[in-house]
């Protein structure tokens, strides 16, 4: 995977860090509303990754994220998808509830 490392330089004003949205569109919309209310520019909003996974609206969540245009660091989900890996890389115990959930959403994310 090509890694793009960007120096953010010195940021001024408020900064909003968030991550682990996991395809929860309503959560991302709520975070966006905080940014608007606090007058935090998109370039000062930084996502720590894992934008999709688990919840019901991956496509809508990605589209909203792109339209908002905050900065993002690749989480394990993004890394695994970019490397065409067989699973999300969360290292869940085989047969656990989380393992079962990841086997449902990850193949969908992989082809879409």
Secondary structure, DSSP 4 states (H G I P E B T S, - for coil): ------------S--EEE---TT-HHHHHHHHHHHHHTT--GGGEEE-S--SSSSS-HHHHHHHHHHHT-EE---HHHHHHHTT-SS-S--PPTTSHHHHHHHHHHHHHHH-
